């Protein structure tokens, strides 16, 4: 790939890593993504830095931790004028486009709906779009659509209604954008493009309080193997998991539809695609909702890269973070990576040239709790604030909350946070956590033993 590549970042919402065949799913849920993973690079151990929608998106757009941005929970807007991926790609001569769910424009609407800063169901103003030139999105797509039918807004603020399964409709919009690029190239505009596709599925439908897969999902994916972390638990996975897999299958189908469009218009060989998700889902088995916890069911996400230097790189076992994505995207496009970015490019890791790669990843947890955690290959260690305040980004005091020995307990069913046998290991992980907190600009807190 001699010239600067086109770059597509394809983002699902609330998708567990084990929904994909390349991670062990036995049903034919993601045959197309599995093929892309086999041809490109599969990151076996990818984790979110914030298991909730808005904060994870803020991290991706800026390369910073959510607390550094003030976007540590949903319903907090991205600071106006902040340096974003789109603005950097624009300055480097890329055309930029955003399609789907944004979730970074509205402020404090939960307690003040209909306020001047409530864009949950209204067009997002130009200044709150992060610098993207082409725009077809809704700030909170789960409020403007259901599993079938809904609407978004175009760059001029016009409502764009769609009819059909939501994943397919957003998939059609991405294909339309590829066609627009192809037409403009015929007219002499040969700029590469950076396209951010933000699907909302398989995220549960908030107002219906359930997952909504395509019609027929319950029958088609009824014979699933129950993931180990869910076996014998409560939650609502029994009634929802087939629809959840159906939504993941719809995503897979639409990724292939996009790849076919790229090939039809002669753009495929010049394109790099990265696919991942903002967080997973534990189906109300770890707390009262689906995410916002330290367990892998919420933190571990799928991540594959296809095209360019990622072709033929195989499986990468090192732990990587969603915060590594912004540096990676800029690196792919030959755009300088700011020193402020918290992550590292995954390209050298895939190429086998990375040195001193971190042996742990870090996540900030908010909304359900004020928590922090670190994960290594073999251990998980988390702390939580004894007094939780919904609007506070951090705490001066935390209490040890969870400790899992993953080598013996991969599904995190046995919390050993009070086991004296592991006191030294917990102390070691606590120091790793302190180092991450310092890197994220947080004050060094007091961490107390579990009561």
Secondary structure as a PSIPRED ss2 file (coil, helix, strand):
# PSIPRED VFORMAT (PSIPRED V4.0)

   1 X C   1.000  0.000  0.000
   2 X C   1.000  0.000  0.000
   3 X C   1.000  0.000  0.000
   4 X C   1.000  0.000  0.000
   5 X C   1.000  0.000  0.000
   6 X E   0.000  0.000  1.000
   7 X E   0.000  0.000  1.000
   8 X E   0.000  0.000  1.000
   9 X E   0.000  0.000  1.000
  10 X E   0.000  0.000  1.000
  11 X E   0.000  0.000  1.000
  12 X E   0.000  0.000  1.000
  13 X E   0.000  0.000  1.000
  14 X C   1.000  0.000  0.000
  15 X C   1.000  0.000  0.000
  16 X C   1.000  0.000  0.000
  17 X H   0.000  1.000  0.000
  18 X H   0.000  1.000  0.000
  19 X H   0.000  1.000  0.000
  20 X C   1.000  0.000  0.000
  21 X H   0.000  1.000  0.000
  22 X H   0.000  1.000  0.000
  23 X H   0.000  1.000  0.000
  24 X C   1.000  0.000  0.000
  25 X C   1.000  0.000  0.000
  26 X C   1.000  0.000  0.000
  27 X C   1.000  0.000  0.000
  28 X C   1.000  0.000  0.000
  29 X C   1.000  0.000  0.000
  30 X C   1.000  0.000  0.000
  31 X H   0.000  1.000  0.000
  32 X H   0.000  1.000  0.000
  33 X H   0.000  1.000  0.000
  34 X H   0.000  1.000  0.000
  35 X H   0.000  1.000  0.000
  36 X H   0.000  1.000  0.000
  37 X H   0.000  1.000  0.000
  38 X H   0.000  1.000  0.000
  39 X H   0.000  1.000  0.000
  40 X C   1.000  0.000  0.000
  41 X E   0.000  0.000  1.000
  42 X E   0.000  0.000  1.000
  43 X E   0.000  0.000  1.000
  44 X E   0.000  0.000  1.000
  45 X E   0.000  0.000  1.000
  46 X E   0.000  0.000  1.000
  47 X E   0.000  0.000  1.000
  48 X C   1.000  0.000  0.000
  49 X C   1.000  0.000  0.000
  50 X C   1.000  0.000  0.000
  51 X C   1.000  0.000  0.000
  52 X C   1.000  0.000  0.000
  53 X H   0.000  1.000  0.000
  54 X H   0.000  1.000  0.000
  55 X H   0.000  1.000  0.000
  56 X H   0.000  1.000  0.000
  57 X H   0.000  1.000  0.000
  58 X H   0.000  1.000  0.000
  59 X H   0.000  1.000  0.000
  60 X H   0.000  1.000  0.000
  61 X H   0.000  1.000  0.000
  62 X H   0.000  1.000  0.000
  63 X C   1.000  0.000  0.000
  64 X C   1.000  0.000  0.000
  65 X C   1.000  0.000  0.000
  66 X H   0.000  1.000  0.000
  67 X H   0.000  1.000  0.000
  68 X H   0.000  1.000  0.000
  69 X H   0.000  1.000  0.000
  70 X C   1.000  0.000  0.000
  71 X C   1.000  0.000  0.000
  72 X C   1.000  0.000  0.000
  73 X C   1.000  0.000  0.000
  74 X C   1.000  0.000  0.000
  75 X C   1.000  0.000  0.000
  76 X C   1.000  0.000  0.000
  77 X C   1.000  0.000  0.000
  78 X C   1.000  0.000  0.000
  79 X C   1.000  0.000  0.000
  80 X C   1.000  0.000  0.000
  81 X C   1.000  0.000  0.000
  82 X C   1.000  0.000  0.000
  83 X C   1.000  0.000  0.000
  84 X C   1.000  0.000  0.000
  85 X H   0.000  1.000  0.000
  86 X H   0.000  1.000  0.000
  87 X H   0.000  1.000  0.000
  88 X H   0.000  1.000  0.000
  89 X H   0.000  1.000  0.000
  90 X H   0.000  1.000  0.000
  91 X H   0.000  1.000  0.000
  92 X C   1.000  0.000  0.000
  93 X C   1.000  0.000  0.000
  94 X C   1.000  0.000  0.000
  95 X E   0.000  0.000  1.000
  96 X E   0.000  0.000  1.000
  97 X E   0.000  0.000  1.000
  98 X E   0.000  0.000  1.000
  99 X E   0.000  0.000  1.000
 100 X E   0.000  0.000  1.000
 101 X E   0.000  0.000  1.000
 102 X C   1.000  0.000  0.000
 103 X C   1.000  0.000  0.000
 104 X C   1.000  0.000  0.000
 105 X C   1.000  0.000  0.000
 106 X C   1.000  0.000  0.000
 107 X C   1.000  0.000  0.000
 108 X C   1.000  0.000  0.000
 109 X C   1.000  0.000  0.000
 110 X C   1.000  0.000  0.000
 111 X C   1.000  0.000  0.000
 112 X C   1.000  0.000  0.000
 113 X C   1.000  0.000  0.000
 114 X C   1.000  0.000  0.000
 115 X C   1.000  0.000  0.000
 116 X C   1.000  0.000  0.000
 117 X C   1.000  0.000  0.000
 118 X C   1.000  0.000  0.000
 119 X C   1.000  0.000  0.000
 120 X C   1.000  0.000  0.000
 121 X C   1.000  0.000  0.000
 122 X C   1.000  0.000  0.000
 123 X C   1.000  0.000  0.000
 124 X C   1.000  0.000  0.000
 125 X C   1.000  0.000  0.000
 126 X H   0.000  1.000  0.000
 127 X H   0.000  1.000  0.000
 128 X H   0.000  1.000  0.000
 129 X C   1.000  0.000  0.000
 130 X C   1.000  0.000  0.000
 131 X C   1.000  0.000  0.000
 132 X C   1.000  0.000  0.000
 133 X C   1.000  0.000  0.000
 134 X E   0.000  0.000  1.000
 135 X E   0.000  0.000  1.000
 136 X E   0.000  0.000  1.000
 137 X E   0.000  0.000  1.000
 138 X E   0.000  0.000  1.000
 139 X C   1.000  0.000  0.000
 140 X C   1.000  0.000  0.000
 141 X H   0.000  1.000  0.000
 142 X H   0.000  1.000  0.000
 143 X H   0.000  1.000  0.000
 144 X H   0.000  1.000  0.000
 145 X E   0.000  0.000  1.000
 146 X C   1.000  0.000  0.000
 147 X C   1.000  0.000  0.000
 148 X E   0.000  0.000  1.000
 149 X E   0.000  0.000  1.000
 150 X E   0.000  0.000  1.000
 151 X E   0.000  0.000  1.000
 152 X E   0.000  0.000  1.000
 153 X E   0.000  0.000  1.000
 154 X E   0.000  0.000  1.000
 155 X C   1.000  0.000  0.000
 156 X C   1.000  0.000  0.000
 157 X C   1.000  0.000  0.000
 158 X C   1.000  0.000  0.000
 159 X E   0.000  0.000  1.000
 160 X E   0.000  0.000  1.000
 161 X E   0.000  0.000  1.000
 162 X E   0.000  0.000  1.000
 163 X E   0.000  0.000  1.000
 164 X E   0.000  0.000  1.000
 165 X E   0.000  0.000  1.000
 166 X H   0.000  1.000  0.000
 167 X H   0.000  1.000  0.000
 168 X H   0.000  1.000  0.000
 169 X H   0.000  1.000  0.000
 170 X H   0.000  1.000  0.000
 171 X H   0.000  1.000  0.000
 172 X H   0.000  1.000  0.000
 173 X H   0.000  1.000  0.000
 174 X H   0.000  1.000  0.000
 175 X H   0.000  1.000  0.000
 176 X H   0.000  1.000  0.000
 177 X H   0.000  1.000  0.000
 178 X H   0.000  1.000  0.000
 179 X H   0.000  1.000  0.000
 180 X H   0.000  1.000  0.000
 181 X H   0.000  1.000  0.000
 182 X H   0.000  1.000  0.000
 183 X H   0.000  1.000  0.000
 184 X H   0.000  1.000  0.000
 185 X H   0.000  1.000  0.000
 186 X H   0.000  1.000  0.000
 187 X C   1.000  0.000  0.000
 188 X C   1.000  0.000  0.000
 189 X C   1.000  0.000  0.000
 190 X C   1.000  0.000  0.000
 191 X C   1.000  0.000  0.000
 192 X C   1.000  0.000  0.000
 193 X E   0.000  0.000  1.000
 194 X E   0.000  0.000  1.000
 195 X E   0.000  0.000  1.000
 196 X E   0.000  0.000  1.000
 197 X E   0.000  0.000  1.000
 198 X E   0.000  0.000  1.000
 199 X E   0.000  0.000  1.000
 200 X E   0.000  0.000  1.000
 201 X E   0.000  0.000  1.000
 202 X E   0.000  0.000  1.000
 203 X C   1.000  0.000  0.000
 204 X C   1.000  0.000  0.000
 205 X E   0.000  0.000  1.000
 206 X C   1.000  0.000  0.000
 207 X C   1.000  0.000  0.000
 208 X C   1.000  0.000  0.000
 209 X C   1.000  0.000  0.000
 210 X E   0.000  0.000  1.000
 211 X C   1.000  0.000  0.000
 212 X C   1.000  0.000  0.000
 213 X C   1.000  0.000  0.000
 214 X C   1.000  0.000  0.000
 215 X C   1.000  0.000  0.000
 216 X C   1.000  0.000  0.000
 217 X H   0.000  1.000  0.000
 218 X H   0.000  1.000  0.000
 219 X H   0.000  1.000  0.000
 220 X H   0.000  1.000  0.000
 221 X C   1.000  0.000  0.000
 222 X C   1.000  0.000  0.000
 223 X C   1.000  0.000  0.000
 224 X C   1.000  0.000  0.000
 225 X C   1.000  0.000  0.000
 226 X C   1.000  0.000  0.000
 227 X C   1.000  0.000  0.000
 228 X C   1.000  0.000  0.000
 229 X C   1.000  0.000  0.000
 230 X C   1.000  0.000  0.000
 231 X C   1.000  0.000  0.000
 232 X C   1.000  0.000  0.000
 233 X C   1.000  0.000  0.000
 234 X C   1.000  0.000  0.000
 235 X C   1.000  0.000  0.000
 236 X C   1.000  0.000  0.000
 237 X H   0.000  1.000  0.000
 238 X H   0.000  1.000  0.000
 239 X H   0.000  1.000  0.000
 240 X H   0.000  1.000  0.000
 241 X H   0.000  1.000  0.000
 242 X H   0.000  1.000  0.000
 243 X H   0.000  1.000  0.000
 244 X H   0.000  1.000  0.000
 245 X H   0.000  1.000  0.000
 246 X H   0.000  1.000  0.000
 247 X H   0.000  1.000  0.000
 248 X H   0.000  1.000  0.000
 249 X H   0.000  1.000  0.000
 250 X H   0.000  1.000  0.000
 251 X H   0.000  1.000  0.000
 252 X H   0.000  1.000  0.000
 253 X H   0.000  1.000  0.000
 254 X H   0.000  1.000  0.000
 255 X H   0.000  1.000  0.000
 256 X H   0.000  1.000  0.000
 257 X H   0.000  1.000  0.000
 258 X H   0.000  1.000  0.000
 259 X H   0.000  1.000  0.000
 260 X H   0.000  1.000  0.000
 261 X H   0.000  1.000  0.000
 262 X H   0.000  1.000  0.000
 263 X H   0.000  1.000  0.000
 264 X H   0.000  1.000  0.000
 265 X C   1.000  0.000  0.000
 266 X C   1.000  0.000  0.000
 267 X C   1.000  0.000  0.000
 268 X H   0.000  1.000  0.000
 269 X H   0.000  1.000  0.000
 270 X H   0.000  1.000  0.000
 271 X E   0.000  0.000  1.000
 272 X E   0.000  0.000  1.000
 273 X E   0.000  0.000  1.000
 274 X E   0.000  0.000  1.000
 275 X E   0.000  0.000  1.000
 276 X E   0.000  0.000  1.000
 277 X E   0.000  0.000  1.000
 278 X C   1.000  0.000  0.000
 279 X C   1.000  0.000  0.000
 280 X C   1.000  0.000  0.000
 281 X C   1.000  0.000  0.000
 282 X C   1.000  0.000  0.000
 283 X C   1.000  0.000  0.000
 284 X C   1.000  0.000  0.000
 285 X C   1.000  0.000  0.000
 286 X C   1.000  0.000  0.000
 287 X C   1.000  0.000  0.000
 288 X C   1.000  0.000  0.000
 289 X C   1.000  0.000  0.000
 290 X C   1.000  0.000  0.000
 291 X C   1.000  0.000  0.000
 292 X C   1.000  0.000  0.000
 293 X C   1.000  0.000  0.000
 294 X C   1.000  0.000  0.000
 295 X C   1.000  0.000  0.000
 296 X H   0.000  1.000  0.000
 297 X H   0.000  1.000  0.000
 298 X H   0.000  1.000  0.000
 299 X H   0.000  1.000  0.000
 300 X E   0.000  0.000  1.000
 301 X E   0.000  0.000  1.000
 302 X C   1.000  0.000  0.000
 303 X E   0.000  0.000  1.000
 304 X E   0.000  0.000  1.000
 305 X E   0.000  0.000  1.000
 306 X E   0.000  0.000  1.000
 307 X C   1.000  0.000  0.000
 308 X H   0.000  1.000  0.000
 309 X H   0.000  1.000  0.000
 310 X H   0.000  1.000  0.000
 311 X C   1.000  0.000  0.000
 312 X C   1.000  0.000  0.000
 313 X C   1.000  0.000  0.000
 314 X E   0.000  0.000  1.000
 315 X E   0.000  0.000  1.000
 316 X E   0.000  0.000  1.000
 317 X E   0.000  0.000  1.000
 318 X E   0.000  0.000  1.000
 319 X E   0.000  0.000  1.000
 320 X E   0.000  0.000  1.000
 321 X E   0.000  0.000  1.000
 322 X C   1.000  0.000  0.000
 323 X C   1.000  0.000  0.000
 324 X H   0.000  1.000  0.000
 325 X H   0.000  1.000  0.000
 326 X H   0.000  1.000  0.000
 327 X H   0.000  1.000  0.000
 328 X H   0.000  1.000  0.000
 329 X H   0.000  1.000  0.000
 330 X H   0.000  1.000  0.000
 331 X H   0.000  1.000  0.000
 332 X H   0.000  1.000  0.000
 333 X C   1.000  0.000  0.000
 334 X C   1.000  0.000  0.000
 335 X C   1.000  0.000  0.000
 336 X C   1.000  0.000  0.000
 337 X C   1.000  0.000  0.000
 338 X C   1.000  0.000  0.000
 339 X C   1.000  0.000  0.000
 340 X C   1.000  0.000  0.000
 341 X C   1.000  0.000  0.000
 342 X C   1.000  0.000  0.000
 343 X C   1.000  0.000  0.000
 344 X C   1.000  0.000  0.000
 345 X C   1.000  0.000  0.000
 346 X C   1.000  0.000  0.000
 347 X H   0.000  1.000  0.000
 348 X H   0.000  1.000  0.000
 349 X H   0.000  1.000  0.000
 350 X H   0.000  1.000  0.000
 351 X H   0.000  1.000  0.000
 352 X C   1.000  0.000  0.000
 353 X C   1.000  0.000  0.000
 354 X C   1.000  0.000  0.000
 355 X C   1.000  0.000  0.000
 356 X C   1.000  0.000  0.000
 357 X C   1.000  0.000  0.000
 358 X C   1.000  0.000  0.000
 359 X C   1.000  0.000  0.000
 360 X E   0.000  0.000  1.000
 361 X E   0.000  0.000  1.000
 362 X E   0.000  0.000  1.000
 363 X E   0.000  0.000  1.000
 364 X E   0.000  0.000  1.000
 365 X E   0.000  0.000  1.000
 366 X C   1.000  0.000  0.000
 367 X C   1.000  0.000  0.000
 368 X C   1.000  0.000  0.000
 369 X C   1.000  0.000  0.000
 370 X C   1.000  0.000  0.000
 371 X E   0.000  0.000  1.000
 372 X E   0.000  0.000  1.000
 373 X E   0.000  0.000  1.000
 374 X E   0.000  0.000  1.000
 375 X E   0.000  0.000  1.000
 376 X E   0.000  0.000  1.000
 377 X C   1.000  0.000  0.000
 378 X C   1.000  0.000  0.000
 379 X E   0.000  0.000  1.000
 380 X E   0.000  0.000  1.000
 381 X E   0.000  0.000  1.000
 382 X E   0.000  0.000  1.000
 383 X E   0.000  0.000  1.000
 384 X E   0.000  0.000  1.000
 385 X C   1.000  0.000  0.000
 386 X C   1.000  0.000  0.000
 387 X C   1.000  0.000  0.000
 388 X C   1.000  0.000  0.000
 389 X C   1.000  0.000  0.000
 390 X C   1.000  0.000  0.000
 391 X C   1.000  0.000  0.000
 392 X C   1.000  0.000  0.000
 393 X C   1.000  0.000  0.000
 394 X C   1.000  0.000  0.000
 395 X C   1.000  0.000  0.000
 396 X C   1.000  0.000  0.000
 397 X E   0.000  0.000  1.000
 398 X E   0.000  0.000  1.000
 399 X E   0.000  0.000  1.000
 400 X E   0.000  0.000  1.000
 401 X E   0.000  0.000  1.000
 402 X E   0.000  0.000  1.000
 403 X E   0.000  0.000  1.000
 404 X E   0.000  0.000  1.000
 405 X E   0.000  0.000  1.000
 406 X C   1.000  0.000  0.000
 407 X C   1.000  0.000  0.000
 408 X C   1.000  0.000  0.000
 409 X C   1.000  0.000  0.000
 410 X C   1.000  0.000  0.000
 411 X C   1.000  0.000  0.000
 412 X C   1.000  0.000  0.000
 413 X C   1.000  0.000  0.000
 414 X C   1.000  0.000  0.000
 415 X C   1.000  0.000  0.000
 416 X C   1.000  0.000  0.000
 417 X C   1.000  0.000  0.000
 418 X C   1.000  0.000  0.000
 419 X C   1.000  0.000  0.000
 420 X H   0.000  1.000  0.000
 421 X H   0.000  1.000  0.000
 422 X H   0.000  1.000  0.000
 423 X H   0.000  1.000  0.000
 424 X H   0.000  1.000  0.000
 425 X H   0.000  1.000  0.000
 426 X H   0.000  1.000  0.000
 427 X H   0.000  1.000  0.000
 428 X H   0.000  1.000  0.000
 429 X H   0.000  1.000  0.000
 430 X H   0.000  1.000  0.000
 431 X H   0.000  1.000  0.000
 432 X H   0.000  1.000  0.000
 433 X H   0.000  1.000  0.000
 434 X H   0.000  1.000  0.000
 435 X H   0.000  1.000  0.000
 436 X H   0.000  1.000  0.000
 437 X H   0.000  1.000  0.000
 438 X H   0.000  1.000  0.000
 439 X H   0.000  1.000  0.000
 440 X C   1.000  0.000  0.000
 441 X C   1.000  0.000  0.000
 442 X C   1.000  0.000  0.000
 443 X C   1.000  0.000  0.000
 444 X C   1.000  0.000  0.000
 445 X C   1.000  0.000  0.000
 446 X E   0.000  0.000  1.000
 447 X E   0.000  0.000  1.000
 448 X E   0.000  0.000  1.000
 449 X C   1.000  0.000  0.000
 450 X C   1.000  0.000  0.000
 451 X C   1.000  0.000  0.000
